[in-house]
Amino acid sequence: MRNTLICTAKEKGSYYICSGCSGCKISKINELVKKLNYKALYVLKGGRTIEKIIKEQKPKAIVGVACFSEGYQAFKILKDKNVAVQFVPLKKDGCTNTDIDMKEAEMILKYKN
Ligand code: SF4
């Protein structure tokens, strides 16, 4: 989803921290995440980074955005980790120029039980 032509996100090894340059929809997601008091937003280079973040941050819950295949892999990784998981599948997947339905993302990010 990152606009790699103008992205100013800080690279931190296996993930990026969005700087909110408004170059892609991640900026809007980042604003919403902050407003809803989520702990952090990570832009991952690959699904296996989830394990590293679980070890470092010990989250109680995660909302993931990914293609269906990566999302499925993430559910498998998180199956025994005692972490609540929600997933927003990309509406256009692939390796570049991916896209998300912002209404769906907002609905899931705002969901509380
Ligand atoms: S909004 Fe964030 S992720 Fe998107 S291009 Fe800008 S810095 Fe990169």
Backbone and ligand atoms as CSV (ligand in chain L), in Angstrom:
chain,resi,resn,atom,element,x,y,z
A,1,MET,N,N,0.818,-1.213,0.000
A,1,MET,CA,C,0.000,0.000,0.000
A,1,MET,C,C,0.856,1.269,0.000
A,2,ARG,N,N,2.097,1.154,0.488
A,2,ARG,CA,C,2.947,2.359,0.548
A,2,ARG,C,C,3.161,2.928,-0.842
A,3,ASN,N,N,3.163,4.248,-0.924
A,3,ASN,CA,C,3.536,4.907,-2.174
A,3,ASN,C,C,5.057,5.023,-2.167
A,4,THR,N,N,5.720,4.048,-2.746
A,4,THR,CA,C,7.177,3.962,-2.624
A,4,THR,C,C,7.905,5.114,-3.327
A,5,LEU,N,N,7.210,5.853,-4.190
A,5,LEU,CA,C,7.849,6.978,-4.889
A,5,LEU,C,C,8.084,8.168,-3.953
A,6,ILE,N,N,7.210,8.313,-2.949
A,6,ILE,CA,C,7.335,9.480,-2.070
A,6,ILE,C,C,7.371,9.133,-0.581
A,7,CYS,N,N,7.278,7.853,-0.270
A,7,CYS,CA,C,7.162,7.421,1.129
A,7,CYS,C,C,8.339,7.913,1.985
A,8,THR,N,N,8.011,8.494,3.146
A,8,THR,CA,C,9.047,8.960,4.069
A,8,THR,C,C,9.022,8.143,5.368
A,9,ALA,N,N,8.417,6.960,5.319
A,9,ALA,CA,C,8.353,6.099,6.505
A,9,ALA,C,C,9.763,5.714,6.940
A,10,LYS,N,N,9.936,5.564,8.262
A,10,LYS,CA,C,11.246,5.160,8.796
A,10,LYS,C,C,11.363,3.639,8.749
A,11,GLU,N,N,12.434,3.162,8.142
A,11,GLU,CA,C,12.664,1.722,8.044
A,11,GLU,C,C,13.290,1.226,9.342
A,12,LYS,N,N,12.695,0.175,9.906
A,12,LYS,CA,C,13.194,-0.401,11.166
A,12,LYS,C,C,13.411,-1.891,10.972
A,13,GLY,N,N,14.344,-2.247,10.141
A,13,GLY,CA,C,14.624,-3.658,9.885
A,13,GLY,C,C,13.529,-4.301,9.063
A,14,SER,N,N,12.667,-5.086,9.721
A,14,SER,CA,C,11.664,-5.857,8.987
A,14,SER,C,C,10.314,-5.134,8.851
A,15,TYR,N,N,10.265,-3.876,9.281
A,15,TYR,CA,C,9.021,-3.116,9.112
A,15,TYR,C,C,9.318,-1.627,8.968
A,16,TYR,N,N,8.272,-0.861,8.660
A,16,TYR,CA,C,8.376,0.588,8.548
A,16,TYR,C,C,7.451,1.230,9.580
A,17,ILE,N,N,7.812,2.416,10.012
A,17,ILE,CA,C,6.930,3.242,10.832
A,17,ILE,C,C,6.490,4.412,9.948
A,18,CYS,N,N,5.178,4.469,9.664
A,18,CYS,CA,C,4.625,5.509,8.790
A,18,CYS,C,C,4.830,6.891,9.405
A,19,SER,N,N,5.313,7.825,8.608
A,19,SER,CA,C,5.516,9.194,9.104
A,19,SER,C,C,4.322,10.090,8.785
A,20,GLY,N,N,3.290,9.520,8.152
A,20,GLY,CA,C,2.066,10.280,7.892
A,20,GLY,C,C,2.214,11.328,6.808
A,21,CYS,N,N,2.919,11.010,5.740
A,21,CYS,CA,C,3.156,12.002,4.675
A,21,CYS,C,C,1.924,12.204,3.785
A,22,SER,N,N,0.870,11.433,4.009
A,22,SER,CA,C,-0.373,11.492,3.225
A,22,SER,C,C,-0.226,10.979,1.802
A,23,GLY,N,N,0.840,10.252,1.551
A,23,GLY,CA,C,1.074,9.715,0.207
A,23,GLY,C,C,0.282,8.458,-0.101
A,24,CYS,N,N,-0.325,7.858,0.901
A,24,CYS,CA,C,-1.142,6.660,0.666
A,24,CYS,C,C,-2.162,6.519,1.791
A,25,LYS,N,N,-3.043,5.526,1.689
A,25,LYS,CA,C,-4.117,5.348,2.668
A,25,LYS,C,C,-3.617,4.949,4.050
A,26,ILE,N,N,-2.363,4.517,4.135
A,26,ILE,CA,C,-1.819,4.153,5.448
A,26,ILE,C,C,-1.840,5.373,6.370
A,27,SER,N,N,-1.687,6.547,5.790
A,27,SER,CA,C,-1.737,7.783,6.569
A,27,SER,C,C,-3.086,7.929,7.277
A,28,LYS,N,N,-4.171,7.671,6.550
A,28,LYS,CA,C,-5.527,7.755,7.137
A,28,LYS,C,C,-5.699,6.682,8.209
A,29,ILE,N,N,-5.176,5.499,7.940
A,29,ILE,CA,C,-5.270,4.415,8.924
A,29,ILE,C,C,-4.487,4.808,10.176
A,30,ASN,N,N,-3.312,5.395,9.976
A,30,ASN,CA,C,-2.463,5.829,11.086
A,30,ASN,C,C,-3.188,6.860,11.952
A,31,GLU,N,N,-3.881,7.807,11.323
A,31,GLU,CA,C,-4.645,8.824,12.065
A,31,GLU,C,C,-5.725,8.162,12.910
A,32,LEU,N,N,-6.431,7.217,12.297
A,32,LEU,CA,C,-7.508,6.517,12.983
A,32,LEU,C,C,-6.971,5.685,14.152
A,33,VAL,N,N,-5.858,5.019,13.922
A,33,VAL,CA,C,-5.218,4.193,14.951
A,33,VAL,C,C,-4.851,5.047,16.169
A,34,LYS,N,N,-4.309,6.238,15.914
A,34,LYS,CA,C,-3.942,7.145,17.014
A,34,LYS,C,C,-5.189,7.635,17.750
A,35,LYS,N,N,-6.218,8.016,16.962
A,35,LYS,CA,C,-7.468,8.511,17.548
A,35,LYS,C,C,-8.131,7.457,18.436
A,36,LEU,N,N,-8.040,6.207,18.034
A,36,LEU,CA,C,-8.681,5.119,18.768
A,36,LEU,C,C,-7.779,4.529,19.858
A,37,ASN,N,N,-6.631,5.154,20.068
A,37,ASN,CA,C,-5.682,4.742,21.119
A,37,ASN,C,C,-5.087,3.348,20.945
A,38,TYR,N,N,-4.896,2.949,19.706
A,38,TYR,CA,C,-4.113,1.724,19.493
A,38,TYR,C,C,-2.676,2.019,19.890
A,39,LYS,N,N,-1.941,0.985,20.290
A,39,LYS,CA,C,-0.563,1.159,20.761
A,39,LYS,C,C,0.372,1.577,19.623
A,40,ALA,N,N,0.208,0.976,18.453
A,40,ALA,CA,C,1.131,1.280,17.355
A,40,ALA,C,C,0.604,0.741,16.034
A,41,LEU,N,N,1.144,1.270,14.958
A,41,LEU,CA,C,0.869,0.758,13.615
A,41,LEU,C,C,2.205,0.398,12.980
A,42,TYR,N,N,2.300,-0.787,12.436
A,42,TYR,CA,C,3.519,-1.242,11.764
A,42,TYR,C,C,3.192,-1.560,10.310
A,43,VAL,N,N,4.056,-1.143,9.423
A,43,VAL,CA,C,3.931,-1.499,8.010
A,43,VAL,C,C,4.975,-2.588,7.769
A,44,LEU,N,N,4.501,-3.825,7.687
A,44,LEU,CA,C,5.415,-4.969,7.648
A,44,LEU,C,C,5.948,-5.243,6.250
A,45,LYS,N,N,7.186,-5.728,6.207
A,45,LYS,CA,C,7.752,-6.144,4.920
A,45,LYS,C,C,7.289,-7.556,4.565
A,46,GLY,N,N,6.890,-8.314,5.558
A,46,GLY,CA,C,6.418,-9.687,5.331
A,46,GLY,C,C,5.695,-10.192,6.562
A,47,GLY,N,N,4.864,-11.207,6.363
A,47,GLY,CA,C,4.019,-11.720,7.434
A,47,GLY,C,C,4.764,-12.285,8.623
A,48,ARG,N,N,5.972,-12.819,8.411
A,48,ARG,CA,C,6.703,-13.459,9.510
A,48,ARG,C,C,7.182,-12.441,10.552
A,49,THR,N,N,7.166,-11.182,10.183
A,49,THR,CA,C,7.552,-10.123,11.122
A,49,THR,C,C,6.601,-10.079,12.312
A,50,ILE,N,N,5.402,-10.607,12.126
A,50,ILE,CA,C,4.412,-10.623,13.208
A,50,ILE,C,C,4.992,-11.292,14.453
A,51,GLU,N,N,5.709,-12.400,14.269
A,51,GLU,CA,C,6.269,-13.119,15.418
A,51,GLU,C,C,7.225,-12.231,16.219
A,52,LYS,N,N,8.035,-11.452,15.501
A,52,LYS,CA,C,8.989,-10.541,16.141
A,52,LYS,C,C,8.243,-9.472,16.947
A,53,ILE,N,N,7.188,-8.923,16.355
A,53,ILE,CA,C,6.421,-7.876,17.031
A,53,ILE,C,C,5.705,-8.430,18.261
A,54,ILE,N,N,5.184,-9.641,18.157
A,54,ILE,CA,C,4.520,-10.290,19.306
A,54,ILE,C,C,5.510,-10.413,20.474
A,55,LYS,N,N,6.724,-10.852,20.156
A,55,LYS,CA,C,7.744,-11.004,21.207
A,55,LYS,C,C,8.100,-9.660,21.826
A,56,GLU,N,N,8.265,-8.641,21.002
A,56,GLU,CA,C,8.705,-7.331,21.492
A,56,GLU,C,C,7.601,-6.570,22.217
A,57,GLN,N,N,6.394,-6.558,21.642
A,57,GLN,CA,C,5.325,-5.681,22.139
A,57,GLN,C,C,4.302,-6.378,23.032
A,58,LYS,N,N,4.243,-7.711,22.974
A,58,LYS,CA,C,3.270,-8.489,23.752
A,58,LYS,C,C,1.848,-7.899,23.668
A,59,PRO,N,N,1.311,-7.751,22.462
A,59,PRO,CA,C,-0.026,-7.162,22.312
A,59,PRO,C,C,-1.123,-8.130,22.780
A,60,LYS,N,N,-2.259,-7.553,23.206
A,60,LYS,CA,C,-3.418,-8.369,23.563
A,60,LYS,C,C,-4.275,-8.592,22.329
A,61,ALA,N,N,-4.164,-7.671,21.364
A,61,ALA,CA,C,-4.974,-7.767,20.147
A,61,ALA,C,C,-4.239,-7.133,18.973
A,62,ILE,N,N,-4.575,-7.622,17.778
A,62,ILE,CA,C,-3.968,-7.115,16.547
A,62,ILE,C,C,-5.064,-6.986,15.487
A,63,VAL,N,N,-5.010,-5.906,14.722
A,63,VAL,CA,C,-5.808,-5.794,13.498
A,63,VAL,C,C,-4.820,-5.810,12.340
A,64,GLY,N,N,-4.956,-6.779,11.464
A,64,GLY,CA,C,-4.041,-6.897,10.332
A,64,GLY,C,C,-4.707,-6.503,9.027
A,65,VAL,N,N,-3.916,-5.917,8.145
A,65,VAL,CA,C,-4.361,-5.610,6.781
A,65,VAL,C,C,-3.400,-6.325,5.848
A,66,ALA,N,N,-3.931,-7.169,4.984
A,66,ALA,CA,C,-3.057,-7.942,4.098
A,66,ALA,C,C,-3.890,-8.592,2.995
A,67,CYS,N,N,-3.200,-9.198,2.036
A,67,CYS,CA,C,-3.912,-10.013,1.054
A,67,CYS,C,C,-4.432,-11.259,1.794
A,68,PHE,N,N,-5.365,-11.958,1.180
A,68,PHE,CA,C,-5.976,-13.104,1.850
A,68,PHE,C,C,-4.926,-14.144,2.254
A,69,SER,N,N,-3.982,-14.416,1.371
A,69,SER,CA,C,-2.957,-15.430,1.627
A,69,SER,C,C,-2.085,-15.067,2.836
A,70,GLU,N,N,-1.609,-13.822,2.893
A,70,GLU,CA,C,-0.782,-13.384,4.036
A,70,GLU,C,C,-1.620,-13.372,5.322
A,71,GLY,N,N,-2.879,-12.970,5.195
A,71,GLY,CA,C,-3.764,-12.953,6.353
A,71,GLY,C,C,-3.958,-14.347,6.913
A,72,TYR,N,N,-4.147,-15.302,6.024
A,72,TYR,CA,C,-4.308,-16.698,6.445
A,72,TYR,C,C,-3.054,-17.193,7.170
A,73,GLN,N,N,-1.884,-16.866,6.616
A,73,GLN,CA,C,-0.615,-17.262,7.242
A,73,GLN,C,C,-0.492,-16.635,8.636
A,74,ALA,N,N,-0.899,-15.375,8.743
A,74,ALA,CA,C,-0.814,-14.683,10.035
A,74,ALA,C,C,-1.717,-15.364,11.072
A,75,PHE,N,N,-2.938,-15.745,10.666
A,75,PHE,CA,C,-3.834,-16.449,11.593
A,75,PHE,C,C,-3.183,-17.743,12.076
A,76,LYS,N,N,-2.493,-18.445,11.180
A,76,LYS,CA,C,-1.819,-19.692,11.570
A,76,LYS,C,C,-0.704,-19.413,12.585
A,77,ILE,N,N,0.064,-18.343,12.337
A,77,ILE,CA,C,1.157,-17.973,13.242
A,77,ILE,C,C,0.608,-17.603,14.624
A,78,LEU,N,N,-0.540,-16.906,14.643
A,78,LEU,CA,C,-1.081,-16.361,15.898
A,78,LEU,C,C,-2.012,-17.319,16.635
A,79,LYS,N,N,-2.273,-18.462,16.029
A,79,LYS,CA,C,-3.252,-19.425,16.555
A,79,LYS,C,C,-3.048,-19.750,18.037
A,80,ASP,N,N,-1.816,-19.966,18.460
A,80,ASP,CA,C,-1.546,-20.367,19.846
A,80,ASP,C,C,-0.883,-19.263,20.674
A,81,LYS,N,N,-1.001,-18.037,20.242
A,81,LYS,CA,C,-0.275,-16.941,20.910
A,81,LYS,C,C,-1.137,-16.143,21.898
A,82,ASN,N,N,-2.391,-16.539,22.077
A,82,ASN,CA,C,-3.267,-15.828,23.028
A,82,ASN,C,C,-3.404,-14.333,22.690
A,83,VAL,N,N,-3.587,-14.049,21.408
A,83,VAL,CA,C,-3.764,-12.677,20.926
A,83,VAL,C,C,-5.052,-12.636,20.105
A,84,ALA,N,N,-5.941,-11.682,20.425
A,84,ALA,CA,C,-7.168,-11.523,19.634
A,84,ALA,C,C,-6.801,-10.924,18.277
A,85,VAL,N,N,-7.380,-11.469,17.205
A,85,VAL,CA,C,-6.992,-11.028,15.863
A,85,VAL,C,C,-8.220,-10.661,15.035
A,86,GLN,N,N,-8.136,-9.515,14.366
A,86,GLN,CA,C,-9.105,-9.128,13.344
A,86,GLN,C,C,-8.319,-8.896,12.067
A,87,PHE,N,N,-8.992,-9.046,10.931
A,87,PHE,CA,C,-8.281,-8.996,9.655
A,87,PHE,C,C,-9.091,-8.210,8.631
A,88,VAL,N,N,-8.419,-7.297,7.933
A,88,VAL,CA,C,-9.025,-6.560,6.828
A,88,VAL,C,C,-8.337,-7.013,5.543
A,89,PRO,N,N,-9.019,-7.797,4.701
A,89,PRO,CA,C,-8.373,-8.219,3.455
A,89,PRO,C,C,-8.278,-7.059,2.469
A,90,LEU,N,N,-7.182,-6.989,1.737
A,90,LEU,CA,C,-7.021,-5.955,0.711
A,90,LEU,C,C,-8.102,-6.104,-0.346
A,91,LYS,N,N,-8.592,-4.989,-0.882
A,91,LYS,CA,C,-9.570,-5.110,-1.983
A,91,LYS,C,C,-8.845,-5.257,-3.317
A,92,LYS,N,N,-7.557,-4.848,-3.366
A,92,LYS,CA,C,-6.717,-5.095,-4.549
A,92,LYS,C,C,-5.363,-5.565,-4.029
A,93,ASP,N,N,-5.055,-6.839,-4.230
A,93,ASP,CA,C,-3.783,-7.327,-3.693
A,93,ASP,C,C,-2.713,-7.409,-4.778
A,94,GLY,N,N,-1.576,-7.930,-4.415
A,94,GLY,CA,C,-0.426,-7.978,-5.323
A,94,GLY,C,C,0.805,-7.488,-4.580
A,95,CYS,N,N,1.901,-7.342,-5.300
A,95,CYS,CA,C,3.149,-6.920,-4.649
A,95,CYS,C,C,3.301,-5.396,-4.639
A,96,THR,N,N,2.591,-4.707,-5.535
A,96,THR,CA,C,2.635,-3.234,-5.554
A,96,THR,C,C,1.240,-2.700,-5.842
A,97,ASN,N,N,1.054,-1.401,-5.597
A,97,ASN,CA,C,-0.219,-0.721,-5.882
A,97,ASN,C,C,-1.424,-1.442,-5.298
A,98,THR,N,N,-1.298,-1.915,-4.092
A,98,THR,CA,C,-2.424,-2.592,-3.438
A,98,THR,C,C,-3.388,-1.537,-2.898
A,99,ASP,N,N,-4.602,-1.979,-2.564
A,99,ASP,CA,C,-5.604,-1.022,-2.097
A,99,ASP,C,C,-6.487,-1.660,-1.032
A,100,ILE,N,N,-7.108,-0.807,-0.243
A,100,ILE,CA,C,-7.941,-1.252,0.867
A,100,ILE,C,C,-9.274,-0.506,0.825
A,101,ASP,N,N,-10.328,-1.147,1.319
A,101,ASP,CA,C,-11.625,-0.494,1.477
A,101,ASP,C,C,-11.581,0.225,2.834
A,102,MET,N,N,-11.488,1.549,2.819
A,102,MET,CA,C,-11.326,2.301,4.070
A,102,MET,C,C,-12.531,2.166,4.996
A,103,LYS,N,N,-13.735,2.044,4.420
A,103,LYS,CA,C,-14.931,1.889,5.268
A,103,LYS,C,C,-14.846,0.583,6.063
A,104,GLU,N,N,-14.404,-0.471,5.394
A,104,GLU,CA,C,-14.262,-1.764,6.054
A,104,GLU,C,C,-13.170,-1.687,7.131
A,105,ALA,N,N,-12.045,-1.053,6.798
A,105,ALA,CA,C,-10.949,-0.918,7.769
A,105,ALA,C,C,-11.422,-0.144,8.996
A,106,GLU,N,N,-12.148,0.947,8.761
A,106,GLU,CA,C,-12.633,1.779,9.861
A,106,GLU,C,C,-13.603,0.996,10.742
A,107,MET,N,N,-14.500,0.245,10.114
A,107,MET,CA,C,-15.478,-0.542,10.861
A,107,MET,C,C,-14.757,-1.551,11.767
A,108,ILE,N,N,-13.742,-2.210,11.238
A,108,ILE,CA,C,-13.037,-3.229,12.032
A,108,ILE,C,C,-12.167,-2.590,13.110
A,109,LEU,N,N,-11.509,-1.482,12.781
A,109,LEU,CA,C,-10.671,-0.803,13.785
A,109,LEU,C,C,-11.514,-0.278,14.940
A,110,LYS,N,N,-12.752,0.115,14.658
A,110,LYS,CA,C,-13.623,0.678,15.697
A,110,LYS,C,C,-14.361,-0.389,16.485
A,111,TYR,N,N,-14.300,-1.633,16.009
A,111,TYR,CA,C,-15.033,-2.718,16.654
A,111,TYR,C,C,-14.514,-2.973,18.064
A,112,LYS,N,N,-15.384,-3.043,19.017
A,112,LYS,CA,C,-15.025,-3.407,20.391
A,112,LYS,C,C,-16.058,-4.390,20.891
A,113,ASN,N,N,-15.639,-5.335,21.702
A,113,ASN,CA,C,-16.629,-6.259,22.253
A,113,ASN,C,C,-16.770,-6.071,23.735
L,1,SF4,S1,S,1.447,7.733,4.363
L,1,SF4,FE1,FE,3.063,6.600,5.500
L,1,SF4,S2,S,3.271,4.623,4.478
L,1,SF4,FE2,FE,2.110,5.981,3.077
L,1,SF4,S3,S,3.642,6.824,1.710
L,1,SF4,FE3,FE,3.447,8.283,3.450
L,1,SF4,S4,S,4.955,7.661,5.042
L,1,SF4,FE4,FE,4.750,5.985,3.505
